[in-house]
């Protein structure tokens, strides 16, 4: 069995004159959580659609679970799960009806279908919501239902496109615990995000910008390559502090996360003045 679940070589995708993905090389190892990190418009969603066979590449070669894309896209569908950024199940169906519908798509038999649905309702805390319309659920509940639907047929490989963009921090943390559980079961996962704290949870990740892969590797490796240290700062006036910090030559970037600032500080400079206010992430 191949060590890689995804191999991509020189993959590009054009939309008219726009080159959304530019010669992407990628290798995702079996049983790992691999991340795409980048802002909106960086090509994360386009890359995932190429790797799931939903889009045809303009050039390059893609192999997923030993199948060539786009030729074997239909065969691949039965072996992968895909959770989009936007809730894609039916608002006017109940939780149970949505899962039953997805189970029929994957041709799960009656007894197996019931067993699997009951199992997932329990795992994701939806067993008290089976008759609730999906459209009336909270963001976190929809997220758990979406993950249940994506894993209903026990896929070998799971694609998640910014799955936590519409949920609160507590639900984000719980969601990632569920991803680690799936990884421990041997499921390979590719997840896109624009949150640094989520990227740090991945075994490996690629940083995308304007369709280009700027770097890839483990989070620790990428941080060492950047020559930066990450600190979190608490302050009563974060907006003003951020404006002051980004003007300093030793600060690479600063981003507000709730009641704190996450700051990338160059290792080449002495930032002792930050140490009194900052708490290292690790």
Backbone as CSV, one residue per row, in Angstrom:
resi,resn,N_x,N_y,N_z,CA_x,CA_y,CA_z,C_x,C_y,C_z
1,UNK,0.844,-1.189,0.000,0.000,0.000,0.000,0.891,1.255,0.000
2,UNK,0.536,2.223,-0.851,1.375,3.407,-1.008,1.465,4.205,0.277
3,UNK,2.617,4.786,0.504,2.816,5.641,1.670,2.057,6.958,1.513
4,UNK,1.734,7.317,0.277,1.023,8.574,0.019,-0.415,8.309,-0.415
5,UNK,-1.328,9.088,0.148,-2.728,9.023,-0.294,-2.994,10.057,-1.382
6,UNK,-2.156,11.087,-1.451,-2.285,12.117,-2.487,-0.906,12.416,-3.056
7,UNK,-0.813,12.374,-4.366,0.392,12.812,-5.066,-0.037,13.722,-6.215
8,UNK,0.506,14.925,-6.238,0.209,15.868,-7.312,1.524,16.412,-7.859
9,UNK,1.595,16.512,-9.178,2.821,16.981,-9.826,2.497,18.047,-10.860
10,UNK,3.032,19.249,-10.636,2.920,20.366,-11.583,1.473,20.645,-11.975
11,UNK,0.582,20.615,-11.000,-0.847,20.796,-11.280,-1.192,22.289,-11.348
12,UNK,-1.823,22.671,-12.435,-2.295,24.049,-12.615,-3.767,24.027,-12.997
13,UNK,-4.457,25.102,-12.651,-5.850,25.253,-13.049,-6.100,26.706,-13.416
14,UNK,-6.587,26.908,-14.636,-6.876,28.251,-15.140,-8.377,28.453,-15.283
15,UNK,-8.821,29.646,-14.949,-10.182,30.082,-15.231,-10.066,31.279,-16.173
16,UNK,-10.119,31.008,-17.469,-9.859,32.076,-18.427,-8.417,32.540,-18.319
17,UNK,-8.236,33.818,-18.068,-6.881,34.362,-17.930,-6.354,34.253,-16.502
18,UNK,-7.229,33.847,-15.565,-6.819,33.731,-14.158,-6.220,32.357,-13.902
19,UNK,-4.995,32.331,-13.402,-4.351,31.075,-13.022,-4.543,30.877,-11.518
20,UNK,-5.554,30.072,-11.158,-5.934,29.918,-9.753,-4.971,29.028,-8.986
21,UNK,-4.427,27.997,-9.653,-3.421,27.110,-9.069,-2.248,27.036,-10.038
22,UNK,-1.037,27.192,-9.505,0.143,27.303,-10.359,1.159,26.212,-10.022
23,UNK,1.205,25.185,-10.854,2.202,24.106,-10.765,2.361,23.586,-9.336
24,UNK,1.272,23.106,-8.782,1.262,22.588,-7.413,1.875,21.199,-7.350
25,UNK,2.881,21.043,-6.514,3.458,19.733,-6.182,3.037,19.399,-4.757
26,UNK,2.555,18.165,-4.561,1.996,17.837,-3.250,2.161,16.353,-2.964
27,UNK,2.481,16.037,-1.708,2.519,14.651,-1.254,1.940,14.561,0.143
28,UNK,0.818,13.874,0.284,0.147,13.741,1.582,0.277,12.300,2.049
29,UNK,0.864,12.106,3.207,1.131,10.767,3.723,-0.113,10.144,4.344
30,UNK,-0.186,8.832,4.242,-1.323,8.085,4.772,-1.421,8.242,6.296
31,UNK,-2.648,8.433,6.787,-2.902,8.495,8.217,-2.535,9.800,8.889
32,UNK,-2.238,10.832,8.108,-1.816,12.117,8.659,-2.872,13.193,8.433
33,UNK,-2.782,14.261,9.212,-3.606,15.447,8.991,-2.735,16.478,8.280
34,UNK,-3.104,16.811,7.061,-2.339,17.743,6.229,-3.176,18.995,6.044
35,UNK,-2.550,20.156,6.213,-3.290,21.409,6.147,-2.914,22.280,4.966
36,UNK,-3.902,22.982,4.436,-3.694,24.091,3.515,-3.926,25.364,4.309
37,UNK,-2.902,26.197,4.444,-3.015,27.458,5.171,-2.889,28.607,4.184
38,UNK,-3.834,29.545,4.268,-3.760,30.702,3.385,-5.006,31.555,3.503
39,UNK,-4.925,32.817,3.088,-6.081,33.710,3.156,-7.115,33.367,2.090
40,UNK,-8.265,34.014,2.152,-9.269,33.844,1.102,-8.664,34.230,-0.241
41,UNK,-8.937,33.427,-1.269,-8.402,33.710,-2.593,-7.034,33.119,-2.850
42,UNK,-6.505,32.347,-1.892,-5.158,31.782,-2.057,-5.162,30.511,-2.902
43,UNK,-6.345,29.928,-3.159,-6.425,28.724,-3.977,-6.745,27.455,-3.208
44,UNK,-7.065,27.577,-1.921,-7.307,26.388,-1.097,-8.493,25.568,-1.623
45,UNK,-9.617,26.236,-1.856,-10.814,25.530,-2.311,-10.612,24.942,-3.702
46,UNK,-9.983,25.692,-4.600,-9.721,25.179,-5.953,-8.843,23.941,-5.889
47,UNK,-7.817,23.963,-5.048,-6.930,22.802,-4.913,-7.698,21.588,-4.417
48,UNK,-8.566,21.767,-3.434,-9.343,20.648,-2.908,-10.274,20.094,-3.981
49,UNK,-10.892,20.969,-4.757,-11.789,20.495,-5.821,-11.028,19.728,-6.901
50,UNK,-9.799,20.114,-7.149,-8.970,19.360,-8.084,-8.638,17.980,-7.528
51,UNK,-8.329,17.927,-6.231,-7.905,16.671,-5.605,-9.064,15.715,-5.347
52,UNK,-10.296,16.209,-5.392,-11.472,15.352,-5.238,-12.079,14.968,-6.582
53,UNK,-11.525,15.495,-7.665,-12.041,15.180,-8.987,-13.208,16.025,-9.426
54,UNK,-13.543,17.056,-8.657,-14.657,17.925,-9.023,-14.260,18.937,-10.100
55,UNK,-12.976,19.210,-10.206,-12.446,20.076,-11.253,-11.373,19.329,-12.035
56,UNK,-11.275,19.619,-13.306,-10.208,19.042,-14.125,-9.023,20.005,-14.151
57,UNK,-7.817,19.503,-13.972,-6.645,20.386,-14.036,-6.395,20.861,-15.461
58,UNK,-5.871,22.061,-15.588,-5.469,22.556,-16.908,-4.200,21.865,-17.366
59,UNK,-3.375,21.469,-16.405,-2.158,20.706,-16.694,-1.702,20.022,-15.414
60,UNK,-0.791,19.050,-15.572,-0.265,18.349,-14.414,-0.927,16.996,-14.189
61,UNK,-0.428,16.270,-13.180,-0.907,14.926,-12.886,-1.337,14.830,-11.419
62,UNK,-2.463,14.123,-11.190,-2.985,13.936,-9.840,-3.280,12.463,-9.625
63,UNK,-2.834,11.939,-8.485,-3.157,10.574,-8.094,-3.617,10.591,-6.636
64,UNK,-4.833,10.081,-6.402,-5.410,10.056,-5.058,-5.844,8.621,-4.746
65,UNK,-5.346,8.076,-3.654,-5.629,6.695,-3.254,-5.326,5.717,-4.397
66,UNK,-4.274,6.026,-5.143,-3.853,5.165,-6.229,-4.658,5.315,-7.504
67,UNK,-5.630,6.222,-7.514,-6.469,6.455,-8.688,-6.050,7.738,-9.387
68,UNK,-6.066,7.720,-10.711,-5.686,8.889,-11.483,-6.887,9.790,-11.713
69,UNK,-6.665,11.093,-11.530,-7.734,12.069,-11.758,-7.388,12.919,-12.979
70,UNK,-8.439,13.299,-13.739,-9.869,13.119,-13.458,-10.461,11.808,-13.972
71,UNK,-9.672,10.934,-14.579,-10.212,9.728,-15.211,-10.999,8.846,-14.238
72,UNK,-10.485,8.690,-13.004,-11.098,7.767,-12.049,-11.892,8.490,-10.961
73,UNK,-12.405,9.669,-11.268,-13.111,10.478,-10.266,-14.323,9.753,-9.697
74,UNK,-15.048,9.028,-10.531,-16.248,8.324,-10.063,-15.885,7.195,-9.106
75,UNK,-14.818,6.468,-9.386,-14.358,5.414,-8.479,-13.900,6.010,-7.148
76,UNK,-13.237,7.149,-7.213,-12.697,7.775,-6.008,-13.799,8.208,-5.054
77,UNK,-14.933,8.609,-5.600,-16.023,9.163,-4.792,-16.426,8.252,-3.636
78,UNK,-16.355,6.939,-3.832,-16.782,5.990,-2.808,-15.774,5.841,-1.679
79,UNK,-14.578,6.384,-1.869,-13.507,6.189,-0.886,-13.094,7.462,-0.144
80,UNK,-13.741,8.571,-0.467,-13.404,9.842,0.181,-14.654,10.479,0.787
81,UNK,-14.419,11.360,1.763,-15.469,12.200,2.310,-15.103,13.652,2.054
82,UNK,-16.110,14.489,1.865,-15.858,15.895,1.522,-16.839,16.774,2.285
83,UNK,-16.322,17.692,3.065,-17.138,18.632,3.834,-16.794,20.034,3.372
84,UNK,-17.773,20.718,2.795,-17.544,22.051,2.254,-17.620,23.111,3.337
85,UNK,-17.125,24.300,3.001,-17.147,25.420,3.948,-18.581,25.808,4.301
86,UNK,-19.443,25.842,3.300,-20.849,26.179,3.507,-21.638,24.899,3.778
87,UNK,-22.526,24.949,4.751,-23.353,23.789,5.085,-24.087,23.318,3.840
88,UNK,-23.868,22.067,3.449,-24.352,21.590,2.156,-25.433,20.522,2.246
89,UNK,-25.924,20.249,3.456,-27.030,19.313,3.593,-28.354,20.061,3.449
90,UNK,-29.456,19.351,3.629,-30.770,19.938,3.346,-31.393,20.544,4.598
91,UNK,-31.655,21.861,4.548,-32.232,22.569,5.691,-33.622,22.062,6.054
92,UNK,-34.392,21.590,5.065,-35.776,21.184,5.307,-35.919,19.689,5.604
93,UNK,-34.791,19.007,5.828,-34.814,17.637,6.308,-34.308,17.600,7.745
94,UNK,-34.745,16.621,8.510,-34.258,16.478,9.878,-32.830,15.925,9.867
95,UNK,-32.234,15.913,11.038,-30.889,15.356,11.183,-30.862,13.912,10.680
96,UNK,-31.798,13.102,11.153,-31.824,11.694,10.759,-32.105,11.530,9.277
97,UNK,-33.026,12.328,8.729,-33.359,12.228,7.307,-32.167,12.585,6.431
98,UNK,-31.398,13.584,6.842,-30.196,13.938,6.083,-29.207,12.786,6.045
99,UNK,-28.971,12.150,7.196,-28.027,11.041,7.247,-28.552,9.826,6.477
100,UNK,-29.855,9.589,6.524,-30.435,8.482,5.751,-30.274,8.727,4.254
101,UNK,-30.453,9.971,3.847,-30.300,10.321,2.428,-28.858,10.080,1.961
102,UNK,-27.898,10.539,2.763,-26.486,10.348,2.408,-26.138,8.862,2.388
103,UNK,-26.685,8.096,3.339,-26.420,6.660,3.384,-26.907,5.970,2.116
104,UNK,-28.051,6.401,1.583,-28.573,5.803,0.350,-27.681,6.143,-0.838
105,UNK,-27.116,7.351,-0.840,-26.198,7.738,-1.921,-25.019,6.774,-1.976
106,UNK,-24.539,6.356,-0.795,-23.398,5.452,-0.734,-23.822,3.979,-0.690
107,UNK,-25.102,3.730,-0.928,-25.637,2.372,-1.053,-25.391,1.520,0.188
108,UNK,-25.495,2.129,1.372,-25.368,1.354,2.603,-26.647,0.553,2.814
109,UNK,-26.520,-0.714,3.141,-27.680,-1.581,3.326,-28.456,-1.199,4.581
110,UNK,-29.677,-1.716,4.718,-30.564,-1.327,5.801,-29.981,-1.462,7.193
111,UNK,-29.482,-2.670,7.546,-28.954,-2.891,8.892,-27.689,-2.076,9.129
112,UNK,-26.791,-2.069,8.145,-25.551,-1.309,8.277,-25.853,0.190,8.351
113,UNK,-26.818,0.631,7.559,-27.205,2.051,7.556,-27.672,2.473,8.941
114,UNK,-28.579,1.706,9.541,-29.107,2.051,10.867,-28.006,2.035,11.917
115,UNK,-27.165,1.000,11.872,-26.083,0.896,12.854,-25.122,2.074,12.745
116,UNK,-24.763,2.417,11.518,-23.794,3.491,11.309,-24.380,4.842,11.705
117,UNK,-25.639,5.105,11.353,-26.275,6.379,11.702,-26.388,6.509,13.215
118,UNK,-26.834,5.453,13.886,-26.952,5.495,15.349,-25.591,5.745,15.997
119,UNK,-24.569,5.117,15.450,-23.202,5.277,15.970,-22.745,6.731,15.857
120,UNK,-22.975,7.347,14.695,-22.519,8.716,14.474,-23.349,9.726,15.258
121,UNK,-24.639,9.477,15.403,-25.476,10.364,16.217,-24.952,10.422,17.651
122,UNK,-24.492,9.279,18.160,-23.945,9.225,19.508,-22.577,9.893,19.581
123,UNK,-21.707,9.600,18.620,-20.348,10.153,18.628,-20.365,11.681,18.597
124,UNK,-21.240,12.245,17.769,-21.239,13.697,17.581,-22.332,14.421,18.371
125,UNK,-22.885,13.739,19.350,-23.829,14.377,20.261,-25.098,14.867,19.609
126,UNK,-25.572,14.123,18.622,-26.774,14.533,17.888,-27.953,13.601,18.158
127,UNK,-27.798,12.664,19.096,-28.852,11.683,19.323,-30.110,12.284,19.926
128,UNK,-30.000,13.488,20.488,-31.188,14.184,21.003,-31.742,15.170,19.975
129,UNK,-31.152,15.191,18.792,-31.551,16.162,17.756,-32.071,15.477,16.496
130,UNK,-32.371,14.174,16.567,-32.635,13.419,15.347,-33.837,13.945,14.559
131,UNK,-34.802,14.534,15.251,-36.005,15.023,14.567,-36.001,16.532,14.349
132,UNK,-34.861,17.169,14.620,-34.763,18.615,14.411,-34.395,18.911,12.961
133,UNK,-35.042,19.921,12.381,-34.706,20.331,11.027,-33.287,20.890,11.003
134,UNK,-32.516,20.469,10.031,-31.120,20.904,9.963,-31.000,22.419,9.859
135,UNK,-31.947,23.063,9.182,-31.889,24.515,9.004,-32.044,25.295,10.289
136,UNK,-32.574,24.669,11.343,-32.788,25.364,12.614,-31.657,25.129,13.610
137,UNK,-30.613,24.434,13.186,-29.517,24.104,14.098,-28.504,25.234,14.184
138,UNK,-27.736,25.241,15.266,-26.658,26.220,15.440,-25.501,25.873,14.522
139,UNK,-24.546,26.804,14.403,-23.387,26.573,13.557,-22.592,25.356,13.985
140,UNK,-22.394,25.184,15.296,-21.639,24.045,15.798,-22.352,22.730,15.546
141,UNK,-23.678,22.716,15.689,-24.455,21.510,15.438,-24.421,21.129,13.956
142,UNK,-24.535,22.132,13.085,-24.448,21.874,11.645,-23.073,21.311,11.278
143,UNK,-22.058,21.837,11.944,-20.694,21.366,11.695,-20.570,19.887,12.046
144,UNK,-21.116,19.490,13.193,-21.039,18.088,13.612,-21.862,17.193,12.688
145,UNK,-23.005,17.693,12.235,-23.821,16.929,11.294,-23.096,16.774,9.961
146,UNK,-22.445,17.837,9.504,-21.687,17.768,8.260,-20.556,16.756,8.336
147,UNK,-19.876,16.711,9.491,-18.786,15.747,9.662,-19.329,14.319,9.728
148,UNK,-20.467,14.150,10.387,-21.093,12.830,10.444,-21.445,12.345,9.039
149,UNK,-22.007,13.229,8.226,-22.381,12.861,6.856,-21.152,12.529,6.015
150,UNK,-20.072,13.283,6.211,-18.852,13.079,5.417,-18.137,11.786,5.770
151,UNK,-18.362,11.272,6.982,-17.665,10.059,7.430,-18.597,8.848,7.513
152,UNK,-19.832,9.007,7.074,-20.843,7.957,7.207,-20.414,6.643,6.567
153,UNK,-19.760,6.714,5.419,-19.375,5.515,4.666,-17.946,5.069,4.974
154,UNK,-17.381,5.586,6.063,-16.026,5.240,6.512,-14.987,5.446,5.405
155,UNK,-14.811,6.688,4.972,-13.855,6.959,3.895,-12.417,6.765,4.351
156,UNK,-11.546,6.477,3.402,-10.121,6.382,3.692,-9.483,7.756,3.815
157,UNK,-10.070,8.716,3.107,-9.491,10.054,3.004,-10.601,11.081,3.137
158,UNK,-10.377,12.087,3.986,-11.385,13.095,4.275,-10.873,14.470,3.877
159,UNK,-11.681,15.182,3.068,-11.357,16.548,2.662,-12.277,17.513,3.404
160,UNK,-11.687,18.504,4.076,-12.449,19.482,4.849,-12.044,20.887,4.412
161,UNK,-12.983,21.632,3.837,-12.690,22.957,3.305,-13.147,24.029,4.289
162,UNK,-12.196,24.573,5.058,-12.467,25.578,6.085,-13.700,25.200,6.916
163,UNK,-13.681,24.040,7.545,-14.880,23.535,8.228,-15.259,24.301,9.482
164,UNK,-14.342,25.106,10.045,-14.631,25.791,11.314,-14.829,27.292,11.135
165,UNK,-15.021,27.755,9.915,-15.070,29.198,9.669,-16.297,29.875,10.276
166,UNK,-17.361,29.097,10.542,-18.608,29.718,11.015,-18.986,29.292,12.433
167,UNK,-17.992,28.818,13.225,-18.308,28.353,14.568,-17.426,29.055,15.599
168,UNK,-17.849,28.975,16.852,-17.146,29.664,17.932,-15.898,28.878,18.347
169,UNK,-14.992,29.519,19.122,-13.727,28.870,19.501,-13.889,27.537,20.217
170,UNK,-14.885,27.425,21.098,-15.069,26.164,21.823,-15.429,25.029,20.860
171,UNK,-16.334,25.304,19.915,-16.698,24.287,18.945,-15.527,23.955,18.024
172,UNK,-14.681,24.946,17.732,-13.492,24.689,16.909,-12.566,23.701,17.615
173,UNK,-12.352,23.925,18.911,-11.472,23.022,19.669,-12.042,21.612,19.714
174,UNK,-13.356,21.486,19.949,-13.983,20.168,19.998,-13.905,19.475,18.639
175,UNK,-14.076,20.259,17.576,-14.019,19.707,16.231,-12.652,19.099,15.958
176,UNK,-11.600,19.792,16.380,-10.250,19.273,16.144,-9.969,18.034,16.972
177,UNK,-10.554,17.920,18.143,-10.415,16.685,18.914,-11.037,15.522,18.147
178,UNK,-12.157,15.804,17.472,-12.802,14.769,16.658,-11.934,14.381,15.465
179,UNK,-11.235,15.368,14.889,-10.333,15.066,13.775,-9.177,14.181,14.231
180,UNK,-8.640,14.436,15.416,-7.561,13.596,15.933,-8.055,12.169,16.175
181,UNK,-9.303,12.037,16.628,-9.881,10.701,16.812,-9.941,9.958,15.472
182,UNK,-10.375,10.668,14.416,-10.456,10.061,13.088,-9.064,9.684,12.575
183,UNK,-8.094,10.555,12.830,-6.719,10.277,12.415,-6.180,9.044,13.126
184,UNK,-6.500,8.909,14.417,-6.057,7.740,15.179,-6.668,6.448,14.631
185,UNK,-7.816,6.561,13.968,-8.474,5.406,13.367,-7.888,5.064,11.997
186,UNK,-6.910,5.867,11.547,-6.250,5.586,10.280,-6.773,6.358,9.100
187,UNK,-7.713,7.275,9.340,-8.253,8.088,8.254,-7.295,9.239,7.955
188,UNK,-6.950,9.402,6.688,-6.109,10.522,6.268,-6.994,11.751,6.066
189,UNK,-6.479,12.926,6.419,-7.301,14.140,6.388,-6.535,15.270,5.726
190,UNK,-7.189,15.947,4.798,-6.676,17.203,4.255,-7.663,18.291,4.638
191,UNK,-7.194,19.306,5.363,-8.069,20.358,5.859,-7.504,21.722,5.492
192,UNK,-8.357,22.614,5.019,-7.913,23.975,4.718,-8.370,24.909,5.831
193,UNK,-7.567,25.940,6.095,-7.882,26.877,7.161,-7.144,28.186,6.927
194,UNK,-7.631,29.259,7.559,-6.842,30.489,7.588,-6.500,30.857,9.034
195,UNK,-6.703,29.889,9.962,-6.368,30.092,11.364,-4.989,29.495,11.663
196,UNK,-4.095,30.303,12.207,-2.761,29.823,12.541,-2.800,28.722,13.597
197,UNK,-3.674,28.860,14.603,-3.703,27.856,15.669,-4.155,26.503,15.140
198,UNK,-5.018,26.486,14.110,-5.413,25.221,13.515,-4.290,24.647,12.661
199,UNK,-3.592,25.492,11.950,-2.477,25.029,11.124,-1.416,24.348,11.990
200,UNK,-1.210,24.868,13.186,-0.209,24.292,14.094,-0.595,22.896,14.567
201,UNK,-1.858,22.536,14.451,-2.319,21.219,14.887,-2.071,20.141,13.832
202,UNK,-1.810,20.552,12.598,-1.602,19.595,11.513,-0.238,18.918,11.643
203,UNK,-0.147,17.681,11.148,1.154,17.016,11.111,2.080,17.719,10.116
204,UNK,1.506,18.087,8.958,2.222,18.863,7.953,1.250,19.830,7.301
205,UNK,1.783,20.860,6.668,0.913,21.808,5.981,1.646,22.480,4.842
206,UNK,0.838,23.016,3.930,1.358,23.823,2.824,0.793,25.222,2.960
207,UNK,1.644,26.218,2.754,1.205,27.610,2.786,0.941,28.060,1.350
208,UNK,-0.310,28.458,1.081,-0.710,28.873,-0.254,-0.910,30.376,-0.307
209,UNK,-0.489,30.953,-1.421,-0.691,32.393,-1.645,-0.882,32.615,-3.137
210,UNK,-2.038,33.183,-3.504,-2.344,33.503,-4.900,-2.094,32.314,-5.829
211,UNK,-2.483,31.127,-5.371,-2.354,29.933,-6.199,-0.996,29.261,-6.173
212,UNK,-0.029,29.849,-5.465,1.323,29.294,-5.365,1.531,28.624,-4.010
213,UNK,2.212,27.493,-4.011,2.638,26.889,-2.751,3.961,27.531,-2.357
214,UNK,3.931,28.340,-1.313,5.127,29.063,-0.891,6.064,28.209,-0.049
215,UNK,5.505,27.272,0.714,6.333,26.417,1.579,5.480,25.251,2.039
216,UNK,6.136,24.160,2.439,5.423,23.061,3.082,6.358,22.329,4.029
217,UNK,5.738,21.594,4.966,6.505,20.876,5.975,5.744,20.859,7.284
218,UNK,6.391,20.398,8.340,5.752,20.409,9.655,5.668,21.844,10.158
219,UNK,4.696,22.161,11.027,4.609,23.512,11.576,5.913,23.977,12.224
220,UNK,6.576,23.090,12.972,7.842,23.471,13.623,8.913,23.795,12.588
221,UNK,8.986,22.993,11.543,9.977,23.218,10.493,9.742,24.553,9.802
222,UNK,8.484,24.834,9.486,8.172,26.097,8.803,8.474,27.295,9.691
223,UNK,8.208,27.151,10.993,8.495,28.257,11.912,9.996,28.506,12.006
224,UNK,10.787,27.429,12.018,12.241,27.597,12.057,12.743,28.263,10.773
225,UNK,12.156,27.881,9.654,12.556,28.479,8.384,12.228,29.967,8.345
226,UNK,11.150,30.343,9.021,10.770,31.753,9.061,11.686,32.554,9.974
227,UNK,12.399,31.855,10.873,13.234,32.566,11.827,12.417,33.434,12.759
228,UNK,11.300,32.868,13.246,10.374,33.659,14.052,9.963,32.911,15.309
229,UNK,9.557,33.673,16.298,9.005,33.147,17.538,7.583,33.680,17.659
230,UNK,6.665,32.820,18.122,5.265,33.217,18.243,4.949,33.526,19.704
231,UNK,4.372,34.680,19.933,3.954,35.046,21.288,2.512,35.538,21.247
232,UNK,1.842,35.421,22.408,0.497,35.966,22.556,0.534,37.067,23.602
233,UNK,-0.132,38.167,23.297,-0.081,39.346,24.160,-1.489,39.741,24.590
234,UNK,-1.657,39.950,25.889,-2.913,40.461,26.431,-2.743,41.939,26.748
235,UNK,-3.723,42.730,26.367,-3.645,44.171,26.584,-5.052,44.751,26.583
236,UNK,-5.309,45.821,27.337,-6.647,46.428,27.347,-6.996,47.141,26.036
237,UNK,-5.982,47.458,25.228,-6.243,48.180,23.978,-5.517,47.484,22.827
238,UNK,-6.088,46.380,22.380,-5.421,45.545,21.387,-5.284,46.242,20.041
239,UNK,-6.296,47.008,19.636,-6.251,47.626,18.314,-5.090,48.619,18.215
240,UNK,-4.937,49.436,19.230,-3.853,50.418,19.234,-2.495,49.719,19.334
241,UNK,-2.415,48.703,20.205,-1.158,47.976,20.371,-0.744,47.300,19.065
242,UNK,-1.697,46.718,18.356,-1.391,46.067,17.089,-0.795,47.063,16.096
243,UNK,-1.395,48.241,16.001,-0.896,49.260,15.072,0.523,49.667,15.415
244,UNK,0.833,49.729,16.712,2.182,50.109,17.138,3.181,48.980,16.855
245,UNK,2.760,47.733,17.108,3.680,46.607,16.951,4.071,46.373,15.497
246,UNK,3.102,46.462,14.575,3.414,46.155,13.176,4.365,47.176,12.563
247,UNK,4.580,48.301,13.226,5.519,49.303,12.735,6.955,48.993,13.145
248,UNK,7.125,48.046,14.074,8.463,47.727,14.570,9.185,46.785,13.619
249,UNK,10.484,46.959,13.405,11.229,46.119,12.458,11.348,44.667,12.892
250,UNK,11.224,44.383,14.200,11.385,43.019,14.677,10.072,42.243,14.733
251,UNK,8.970,42.875,14.365,7.672,42.206,14.342,7.302,41.896,12.897
252,UNK,7.151,40.601,12.603,6.816,40.171,11.246,5.338,40.384,10.959
253,UNK,4.481,40.022,11.917,3.044,40.212,11.747,2.372,40.162,13.102
254,UNK,1.131,40.688,13.162,0.331,40.642,14.380,-1.131,40.466,13.980
255,UNK,-1.811,39.554,14.654,-3.214,39.297,14.344,-3.981,39.154,15.645
256,UNK,-5.169,39.754,15.692,-5.988,39.675,16.899,-6.789,38.385,16.881
257,UNK,-6.712,37.624,17.979,-7.493,36.412,18.184,-8.251,36.567,19.490
258,UNK,-9.501,36.987,19.391,-10.299,37.205,20.589,-9.725,38.337,21.422
259,UNK,-9.369,38.033,22.679,-8.870,39.058,23.603,-7.352,39.106,23.640
260,UNK,-6.685,38.519,22.651,-5.231,38.522,22.618,-4.720,38.834,21.214
261,UNK,-3.457,39.247,21.163,-2.763,39.388,19.888,-1.797,38.234,19.721
262,UNK,-1.775,37.657,18.523,-0.761,36.651,18.195,0.269,37.335,17.319
263,UNK,1.524,37.355,17.778,2.577,38.139,17.134,3.725,37.232,16.710
264,UNK,4.155,37.388,15.450,5.355,36.723,14.949,6.526,37.674,15.109
265,UNK,7.509,37.246,15.887,8.649,38.098,16.206,9.915,37.483,15.613
266,UNK,10.698,38.283,14.921,11.933,37.809,14.318,12.913,37.367,15.385
267,UNK,13.556,36.218,15.175,14.541,35.720,16.131,15.849,36.504,16.063
268,UNK,16.004,37.314,15.034,17.246,38.064,14.859,17.276,39.343,15.689
269,UNK,16.130,39.679,16.311,16.057,40.915,17.080,15.766,40.600,18.541
270,UNK,16.150,41.516,19.383,15.895,41.375,20.816,14.574,42.039,21.148
271,UNK,13.587,41.244,21.578,12.273,41.795,21.898,11.980,41.617,23.375
272,UNK,12.925,41.974,24.182,12.739,41.826,25.614,11.558,42.597,26.149
273,UNK,11.207,43.723,25.510,10.093,44.521,25.991,8.767,43.769,25.857
274,UNK,8.727,42.748,24.953,7.504,41.981,24.786,7.346,40.919,25.871
275,UNK,8.450,40.446,26.414,8.402,39.288,27.291,7.583,39.542,28.550
276,UNK,7.479,40.773,28.969,6.714,41.077,30.176,5.209,40.968,29.911
277,UNK,4.820,41.104,28.644,3.393,41.074,28.311,3.001,39.795,27.590
278,UNK,3.983,39.043,27.101,3.683,37.962,26.175,3.780,36.592,26.828
279,UNK,2.969,35.686,26.334,3.002,34.288,26.760,3.312,33.439,25.539
280,UNK,4.410,32.667,25.540,4.684,31.808,24.382,3.542,30.834,24.135
281,UNK,3.294,30.531,22.859,2.229,29.601,22.505,2.550,28.211,23.022
282,UNK,3.773,27.821,22.904,4.144,26.459,23.330,4.737,26.505,24.725
